[in-house]
Amino acid sequence: MTPAVSVSFFRPEFDDFLYAPIAADRNEMPLSVLSALARLDIDPWEKAAELSELPKVTAAQRLAALIAQLPGGRWTQAESSAIADRLIELLPRRSSSTLPLAEKAHGRLRGMSGSAATKTLICAALVATALAIAASREPSSQGDHVDAPAFNRGSPPQTSAPNSR
């Protein structure tokens, strides 16, 4: 089974951060943030977005903890912190007011429990269905009155007298 592709895949604003080298690994190969997060089974773009929303100090602490968890990691806590401080500077800083509406909604849904998000989506679908039904039942504006009776039972039909000249 192949893993699902990240929803936030290929977001270019995180490229500087994700492709930055942490340091060389055991085999003297450069280890990027992208590779390190993937080795920890963490979605790199999602983590980059999360870290960019945090204050720099908090983001650096979280990244340092992740660097320290790397398999075969040989960095001390002080080295991990120094590496994290350098890398966090490469993240774009974003305030919550500049997030696109879709990202705000995604973040709210992600914060909800599964059942709360499901209930919200079901309610939205029910509202949309009710609006569609209500719109289809409105009388047309073309002047034809479908609900008007074909004749009036209370009085005889009105006939017009032919014009005689």
C-alpha positions in Angstrom: 0.0 0.0 0.0 1.4 3.4 -0.9 1.1 6.3 1.5 -1.4 9.1 0.6 0.0 12.3 -0.9 0.1 15.3 1.4 -2.7 17.8 1.0 -0.2 20.6 1.3 2.3 19.0 -1.1 4.6 21.2 -3.1 4.0 24.5 -1.3 6.9 26.6 -2.6 7.0 29.0 0.3 8.6 26.2 2.5 11.2 25.2 -0.1 14.1 27.1 1.6 13.3 25.4 4.9 12.6 21.9 3.7 15.6 21.6 1.3 18.1 23.2 3.8 20.7 20.9 5.0 20.6 19.9 8.7 24.1 18.4 8.5 25.8 15.4 7.0 24.5 12.0 8.2 26.7 9.0 9.1 27.7 8.4 5.5 28.7 12.1 5.0 25.6 12.6 2.8 23.8 15.9 3.3 20.6 15.5 5.3 17.9 17.9 4.5 14.9 18.9 6.7 12.7 17.1 4.2 14.6 13.9 4.5 14.8 14.1 8.3 11.1 14.6 8.7 10.4 11.8 6.3 12.6 9.5 8.3 10.5 10.4 11.4 7.3 9.6 9.4 6.2 13.2 9.6 4.6 15.1 6.6 7.3 17.7 5.9 5.0 20.3 4.4 2.4 20.0 7.2 5.1 20.3 9.8 6.6 23.3 8.0 3.2 25.0 8.0 2.7 24.2 11.7 6.1 25.5 12.7 5.7 28.7 10.6 2.6 29.5 12.7 4.4 29.2 16.0 6.6 31.8 17.7 10.2 31.3 16.7 11.4 30.2 20.1 8.6 27.5 20.3 9.1 26.4 16.7 12.9 26.1 17.3 12.3 24.0 20.5 10.0 21.6 18.6 12.3 21.3 15.7 15.3 20.7 18.0 13.3 17.9 19.7 12.6 16.3 16.3 16.3 16.6 15.3 17.3 14.9 18.5 14.9 12.0 17.7 16.5 11.2 14.3 17.6 7.6 14.0 21.4 7.4 14.5 21.4 11.1 15.4 24.7 12.1 16.8 23.8 15.7 17.8 23.8 16.8 21.4 20.8 18.8 22.6 22.9 22.0 22.3 23.8 21.1 18.7 20.2 20.2 17.9 19.1 23.6 19.3 21.7 25.5 17.2 20.7 23.7 14.1 17.0 24.3 14.8 17.6 28.0 15.4 19.3 28.3 12.0 16.6 26.4 10.2 13.6 28.2 11.7 15.0 31.5 10.2 14.2 30.0 6.8 10.5 29.6 7.5 8.1 32.2 6.2 6.3 33.9 9.1 2.6 34.1 8.8 -0.1 35.6 11.0 -3.5 34.0 11.3 -5.2 36.9 9.6 -3.4 36.4 6.3 -4.2 32.7 6.0 -6.5 31.9 3.1 -10.0 31.0 4.0 -9.6 27.4 2.9 -6.6 26.9 5.2 -8.5 28.4 8.1 -11.3 26.0 7.5 -9.0 23.0 7.1 -7.2 24.0 10.4 -10.6 24.2 12.2 -11.7 20.9 10.9 -8.4 19.3 11.8 -8.8 20.5 15.4 -12.2 18.9 15.7 -12.7 15.4 16.7 -13.7 13.0 13.9 -17.3 12.9 15.0 -17.6 16.7 15.4 -16.2 17.3 11.9 -18.5 14.7 10.5 -21.5 16.3 12.2 -20.5 19.7 10.8 -20.2 18.4 7.3 -23.6 16.5 7.6 -25.3 19.7 8.8 -23.8 21.7 6.0 -25.1 19.1 3.5 -28.6 19.1 5.0 -28.7 22.9 4.8 -27.7 22.9 1.2 -30.3 20.2 0.4 -33.0 22.2 2.2 -32.1 25.4 0.3 -32.2 23.5 -3.1 -35.6 22.0 -2.3 -37.0 25.4 -1.2 -35.6 27.1 -4.4 -37.2 24.4 -6.6 -40.7 24.8 -4.9 -40.9 28.6 -5.4 -43.5 29.7 -8.0 -42.0 30.8 -11.3 -41.8 34.5 -12.1 -43.2 34.1 -15.7 -46.7 34.9 -14.7 -48.2 31.4 -15.2 -50.0 30.4 -12.0 -49.8 26.7 -11.7 -51.6 26.7 -8.3 -54.5 28.9 -9.6 -57.8 27.0 -10.2 -58.8 26.5 -13.8 -62.3 27.8 -13.1 -64.2 29.4 -10.2 -67.0 27.1 -8.8 -68.8 30.0 -7.1 -69.9 31.9 -10.2 -70.7 31.0 -13.8 -67.9 31.4 -16.2 -67.6 34.9 -17.7 -68.1 35.1 -21.4 -67.4 38.1 -23.5 -69.9 39.3 -25.9 -68.8 39.2 -29.5 -68.2 42.6 -31.0 -71.0 43.4 -33.4 -70.7 46.2 -35.8 
